[in-house]
Amino acid sequence: MVKSLLPLMALLMGSAFLLFAGGVNALILPVRGEAEGFTAASLGLLGTGWAIGYVAGCLCTPALVARVGHIRAFGAMCAIAAIAVLLSLVLITPWVWIPVRALSGFCFAGAAMIVESWLNERADASSRGRVFGIYTMVNLAATTAGQMVLTLGDANGYFFFVLAAMVYCLALLPTAISATTTPRPLTQVSLNLPGLWRNSPIAFFAVLMVGISNAAFGTLAAVYAARIGLTLNDIALFASIPILAGALSQIPVGIASDNFDRRKVLVGITVFALIADSLFLFTGVTQPLLVLGFSALFGATVFAMYPVIVAHANDHAEPGTFIQVSGGLLLVFGVGSIVGPTVAGFAMTSFGAASLFAITGTAHILLILFAILRLRTAPAVTTENKGTFQAQPLARASTPETAALAADQAELDADQPPDDAPASPAPRTDHTE
């Protein structure tokens, strides 16, 4: 096991540095922006800018890598991300931060896709599952560490901006000096909305609602925590605990998802998410322990929805389309991520901090209603036609290459046409649930 991982250590280190810097950057901006007196609406637009840049990065990076190569593209992404962080320190105004945050999202997506492409190339059939699992754990630990490091200093200074920029630069070193072979071209996924809807209407609608909810919370959780009076240490915990709870909850959720109708499981966890929304919205609680407890319930539910949705969509997909379906859903999630922070930010500016959970709660109510409608009108997938649930990293830190890395060898083989296949694939018939 150790011997098989040694060639991947440079890539895993690069990914860890990338996610650590991203965690620092994602939390320091709303915390510092709140201290500088930015409105919640402008801070919400930071999340919108990130999502626009991230989706653009997922779509444009394959062509860039094909033109200049993996190492040059990766180095450029990390360098520009570092410049973007420092520019946020030099020009402290939302009208600079919003486009710079979009640039950060673009670079982060591109760098992550390149690392995942390398990992995918080095992972053979026997180690693919282990490599994906380790990669997911490394990213989770790095993101959490990046957020928690804010407890060690003063958010009003320059230290955390410089730290994030330095670590972005560190991220390019392991791959720059590694002897790892250059991988195949990156995975390209088009945003085929009609095809995704035909494949699974509930997956399409649910991932859009989850994108709205999760991106609103991910962008504005620190702003909410600051406005109810939490300390910087508690704000860092408020941002980190939901991620950890979501990672842990995927184990029981996955077991339930494999044994019951995934749509019912999705409705169940969304009901618990709605309970968490209501606790924040109607209790007005400000005691740190209770707030952190509510955030754990919120994270355990909302961050477990995405892998259930992906598994359900792939139950209805034709063999060999795993990457296309998973990558397409990720881009729809990105569309929701563009909408959520903007709406939640303006709501918090107009109606107060708790309005954040009015927006997430609305998204969850709509998801439940649509899922119940589909349960009444479409049959469940039979047990023999169901795939196996697979834990997923955070959707906002995933790319189409993540889907390629998560695919097992049989799915990858099915995705490749045989040598004597015609140049144009035959049209396929889409399933619906």
C-alpha positions in Angstrom: 0.0 0.0 0.0 2.7 2.5 1.0 4.8 1.6 -2.0 1.9 2.3 -4.3 1.3 5.7 -2.8 4.9 7.0 -2.9 4.7 8.1 -6.5 1.5 10.0 -5.7 2.8 11.9 -2.7 3.8 14.9 -4.7 0.4 15.2 -6.1 -1.3 14.7 -2.8 0.9 17.3 -1.2 0.1 19.7 -4.0 -3.6 19.1 -3.5 -3.3 19.5 0.3 -1.5 22.9 -0.1 -4.1 24.0 -2.7 -7.0 23.1 -0.4 -5.3 24.6 2.7 -4.8 27.9 0.9 -8.4 27.8 -0.4 -9.7 27.2 3.1 -7.8 30.2 4.5 -8.9 32.4 1.7 -12.5 31.4 1.8 -12.9 32.2 5.5 -10.6 35.3 5.8 -12.5 37.2 3.1 -16.0 37.2 4.8 -14.5 37.7 8.3 -12.4 40.6 7.2 -15.1 42.0 5.0 -17.5 42.0 7.9 -14.9 43.8 10.1 -14.5 46.4 7.3 -18.2 47.1 7.2 -19.1 45.4 3.9 -22.8 44.7 3.4 -24.0 41.1 3.4 -25.1 41.6 -0.2 -21.6 42.4 -1.3 -20.1 39.5 0.7 -22.7 37.2 -0.9 -21.5 38.4 -4.3 -18.0 37.0 -3.3 -19.6 33.5 -3.4 -21.3 34.3 -6.7 -18.0 35.4 -8.2 -16.3 32.3 -6.9 -18.9 30.0 -8.5 -18.8 31.8 -11.8 -15.0 31.5 -11.9 -15.1 27.9 -10.8 -17.6 26.8 -13.5 -15.6 28.7 -16.1 -12.4 27.0 -14.9 -14.0 23.5 -15.2 -15.1 24.3 -18.7 -11.9 26.1 -20.0 -9.0 24.4 -18.3 -9.0 21.3 -20.6 -8.3 23.5 -23.6 -5.7 25.5 -21.8 -3.8 22.3 -20.7 -4.0 20.9 -24.2 -2.3 24.1 -25.4 0.5 24.7 -22.9 0.7 21.4 -20.9 -0.1 20.3 -17.4 2.9 21.7 -15.5 2.8 25.2 -17.1 -0.9 25.5 -16.6 -0.8 24.3 -13.0 2.0 26.7 -12.2 0.1 29.6 -13.8 -3.1 28.8 -11.9 -1.3 28.7 -8.5 0.7 31.9 -9.2 -2.5 33.8 -10.3 -4.4 32.5 -7.3 -1.6 33.8 -5.0 -1.7 37.2 -6.8 -5.5 37.3 -6.4 -5.2 36.8 -2.6 -2.5 39.6 -2.3 -4.6 41.9 -4.4 -7.5 41.4 -2.0 -5.1 42.6 0.8 -3.9 45.7 -1.2 -7.3 46.9 -2.4 -9.8 46.3 0.4 -13.1 47.1 -1.4 -15.9 44.7 -2.5 -15.7 46.0 -6.1 -12.2 44.6 -6.3 -12.8 41.5 -4.2 -15.7 40.2 -6.2 -13.9 39.9 -9.6 -10.7 38.8 -7.8 -12.7 36.1 -6.1 -14.0 35.0 -9.5 -10.4 34.8 -10.7 -9.5 32.7 -7.6 -12.4 30.3 -8.4 -11.2 29.9 -11.9 -7.6 29.2 -10.9 -8.7 26.9 -8.0 -10.8 24.8 -10.4 -8.1 24.6 -13.0 -5.4 23.6 -10.5 -7.6 20.9 -8.9 -8.5 19.4 -12.3 -4.8 19.1 -13.2 -3.9 17.4 -9.9 -6.9 15.0 -10.3 -5.9 14.2 -13.9 -2.4 13.2 -12.7 -3.9 11.0 -9.9 -6.3 9.5 -12.4 -3.5 8.6 -14.7 -1.5 6.9 -11.9 -4.4 5.0 -10.3 -4.8 1.5 -11.8 -7.8 -0.8 -11.4 -6.6 -2.3 -8.1 -5.8 1.0 -6.4 -8.4 3.5 -7.8 -10.8 3.3 -4.9 -8.0 3.7 -2.3 -6.4 6.6 -4.2 -9.8 8.4 -4.4 -10.5 7.7 -0.7 -7.1 9.1 0.4 -7.4 12.0 -1.9 -10.8 12.9 -0.4 -9.5 12.6 3.2 -6.4 14.7 2.4 -8.6 17.5 0.9 -11.0 17.3 3.9 -8.2 17.6 6.4 -6.5 20.4 4.4 -9.7 22.5 4.0 -10.5 22.1 7.7 -6.9 23.0 8.8 -7.0 26.1 6.5 -10.2 27.3 8.2 -9.1 26.5 11.7 -5.7 28.3 11.3 -7.6 31.6 11.6 -7.9 30.9 15.3 -4.2 31.5 15.7 -4.1 35.2 14.8 -5.8 38.5 14.1 -8.0 38.6 11.1 -7.6 42.4 10.8 -4.0 42.2 9.8 -2.2 41.0 6.7 -0.9 37.6 8.0 -3.6 35.3 6.7 -3.7 36.9 3.3 0.1 36.5 3.0 -0.1 32.9 4.4 -2.7 31.9 1.8 -0.6 33.4 -1.0 2.5 31.6 0.2 0.8 28.2 0.4 -0.7 28.7 -3.1 2.9 29.1 -4.3 4.0 26.0 -2.3 1.3 24.0 -4.1 3.1 24.3 -7.4 6.4 23.0 -6.1 5.7 19.3 -5.6 4.4 18.8 -9.2 7.1 21.1 -10.6 10.0 19.0 -9.3 8.2 15.6 -9.5 9.2 13.0 -12.1 5.5 11.9 -12.4 4.7 11.4 -16.1 2.4 13.9 -17.8 -1.1 12.4 -17.9 -3.7 12.2 -20.6 -5.8 15.2 -21.7 -8.3 16.5 -19.1 -11.9 15.4 -19.0 -14.2 17.7 -20.9 -17.8 17.9 -19.9 -20.5 20.0 -21.6 -23.4 21.5 -19.8 -26.2 19.4 -21.5 -29.2 20.6 -19.4 -31.9 18.8 -21.5 -30.0 15.6 -21.4 -29.5 15.7 -17.6 -33.1 16.5 -17.1 -34.2 13.5 -19.2 -31.8 11.3 -17.4 -33.2 12.2 -13.9 -35.5 15.1 -13.3 -35.2 14.8 -9.5 -31.3 14.7 -9.6 -31.3 17.8 -11.8 -33.7 19.8 -9.6 -32.2 18.6 -6.3 -28.6 19.4 -7.2 -29.7 22.9 -8.3 -31.4 23.4 -4.9 -28.5 22.0 -3.0 -26.1 24.3 -4.9 -28.2 27.3 -3.8 -28.4 26.1 -0.2 -24.8 25.0 0.3 -23.2 27.9 -1.5 -25.2 30.4 0.4 -24.2 28.8 3.7 -20.6 28.3 2.6 -20.2 31.9 1.6 -22.1 33.6 4.4 -21.8 31.3 7.4 -19.0 33.4 8.8 -21.0 36.6 8.3 -23.9 35.1 10.2 -21.7 33.9 13.0 -20.0 37.3 13.4 -23.4 39.1 13.4 -24.7 37.0 16.3 -21.6 37.8 18.3 -19.4 34.7 18.0 -15.7 35.1 18.5 -13.2 34.4 15.8 -12.4 30.9 17.2 -16.1 30.1 17.3 -16.5 31.4 13.7 -13.8 29.1 12.5 -15.5 26.2 14.3 -18.9 27.2 12.8 -17.4 27.0 9.3 -15.5 23.7 9.9 -17.8 21.6 12.0 -20.5 21.2 9.3 -17.9 20.0 6.8 -16.6 17.3 9.2 -20.2 16.3 10.2 -21.1 16.0 6.5 -18.2 13.8 5.9 -19.1 11.5 8.8 -22.8 11.3 7.9 -22.1 10.0 4.5 -21.4 6.6 6.0 -24.9 5.9 7.4 -26.5 7.8 4.6 -24.7 5.7 2.1 -25.8 2.5 3.8 -29.4 3.7 3.8 -29.1 4.9 0.2 -28.0 1.4 -1.0 -30.8 -0.4 0.8 -33.8 1.9 0.2 -35.2 4.2 -2.5 -32.6 6.9 -2.8 -35.3 9.5 -3.3 -36.9 8.7 0.1 -33.4 8.9 1.7 -32.9 12.3 0.1 -36.3 13.5 1.4 -35.4 12.2 4.9 -32.1 14.0 5.2 -33.6 17.1 3.6 -36.3 17.1 6.3 -33.6 17.1 9.0 -31.9 19.9 7.1 -35.1 21.8 7.3 -35.3 21.2 11.0 -31.8 22.7 11.3 -32.9 25.7 9.2 -35.8 26.2 11.5 -33.7 26.1 14.6 -31.5 28.9 13.3 -34.4 30.9 12.0 -36.8 30.8 14.8 -34.9 30.2 18.1 -32.6 33.2 17.8 -30.0 31.2 19.7 -26.6 32.9 20.2 -25.0 30.6 22.8 -21.8 29.2 21.1 -22.4 25.5 22.1 -25.9 25.5 20.8 -25.0 27.3 17.6 -22.2 24.8 16.9 -24.6 21.9 17.7 -27.1 23.2 15.2 -24.4 23.7 12.6 -23.3 20.1 13.1 -26.9 19.0 12.3 -27.0 21.3 9.3 -23.7 20.1 7.9 -24.5 16.4 8.5 -27.6 16.8 6.3 -26.8 19.3 3.6 -23.3 17.9 2.8 -24.6 14.4 2.5 -27.2 15.2 -0.1 -24.9 15.6 -3.1 -23.5 12.1 -3.2 -27.0 10.6 -2.9 -28.1 12.7 -5.9 -25.1 11.6 -7.9 -25.7 8.0 -7.0 -29.4 8.3 -8.0 -28.6 10.0 -11.3 -26.1 7.3 -12.2 -28.7 4.6 -11.4 -30.5 5.9 -14.5 -27.6 6.6 -16.7 -26.5 4.4 -19.6 -23.3 2.4 -19.1 -20.2 4.5 -19.8 -21.8 7.8 -19.0 -20.8 8.0 -15.4 -18.3 10.9 -16.0 -20.7 12.8 -18.2 -23.6 12.6 -15.8 -21.5 13.3 -12.6 -19.6 16.1 -14.3 -22.9 17.6 -15.7 -24.5 17.6 -12.3 -21.5 19.3 -10.8 -21.9 22.1 -13.3 -25.6 22.4 -12.5 -24.5 22.6 -8.8 -22.3 25.4 -9.9 -25.3 27.3 -11.5 -27.1 27.0 -8.1 -23.9 28.2 -6.4 -24.1 31.4 -8.5 -27.7 32.1 -7.4 -27.6 31.1 -3.7 -25.0 33.6 -2.2 -26.5 36.5 -4.1 -30.0 36.0 -3.0 -29.0 35.2 0.6 -26.7 38.2 0.8 -29.4 40.6 -0.3 -31.8 38.9 2.1 -29.4 39.3 5.1 -28.9 43.0 4.2 -32.6 43.6 4.1 -34.0 41.4 6.8 -31.2 40.4 9.1 -28.6 37.6 9.6 -31.1 34.8 10.2 -32.5 35.3 6.7 -29.6 33.2 5.5 -31.5 30.2 6.8 -34.8 31.4 5.3 -33.1 31.0 1.9 -31.6 27.6 2.6 -34.9 26.5 4.1 -36.8 27.6 1.0 -34.4 25.6 -1.2 -35.0 22.5 1.0 -38.8 22.9 1.0 -38.8 23.1 -2.8 -36.5 20.0 -3.0 -38.8 18.0 -0.7 -42.0 19.0 -2.6 -40.4 18.1 -6.0 -39.1 14.8 -4.6 -42.5 13.8 -3.3 -44.1 14.6 -6.6 -41.6 12.3 -8.4 -42.2 9.6 -5.8 -45.9 9.7 -6.7 -45.4 9.7 -10.4 -42.3 7.5 -11.1 -41.3 4.0 -9.9 -38.2 3.3 -7.9 -35.1 1.8 -9.3 -35.0 -2.0 -8.7 -32.3 -3.3 -6.4 -30.5 -5.1 -9.1 -30.2 -1.9 -11.2 -28.8 0.2 -8.5 -25.2 1.1 -8.3 -23.2 1.4 -5.1 -23.2 4.7 -3.1 -19.8 6.4 -3.1 -18.8 9.1 -0.7 -17.9 12.3 -2.4 -15.8 15.3 -1.5 -17.5 18.7 -1.1 -19.2 19.6 -4.4 -17.7 23.1 -4.4 -14.2 21.5 -4.3 -15.0 18.9 -7.0 -14.4 19.1 -10.7 -15.2 16.9 -13.7 -11.9 15.2 -13.1 -13.1 14.2 -9.7 -15.8 12.2 -11.4 -13.2 10.5 -13.6 -11.1 9.7 -10.5 -14.1 8.3 -8.7 -15.1 6.1 -11.6 -14.2 2.5 -11.3 -12.3 0.7 -14.0 -15.4 -1.0 -15.5 -17.0 2.4 -15.9 -13.9 3.9 -17.5 -13.7 0.9 -19.9 -17.4 1.3 -20.8 -16.8 5.0 -21.5 -14.1 4.2 -24.1 -15.4 2.9 -27.5 -13.8 -0.3 -28.8 -11.1 0.0 -31.4 -13.5 -1.0 -34.3 -16.3 1.3 -33.1 -17.6 3.9 -35.6 -16.3 7.4 -35.2 -19.8 8.8 -34.2 -21.5 7.0 -31.3 -25.0 5.7 -31.8 -27.7 7.7 -30.1 -28.8 6.4 -26.8 -32.1 6.4 -25.1 -32.2 8.3 -21.8 -33.8 6.8 -18.7 -36.0 8.7 -16.3 -36.9 7.8 -12.8 
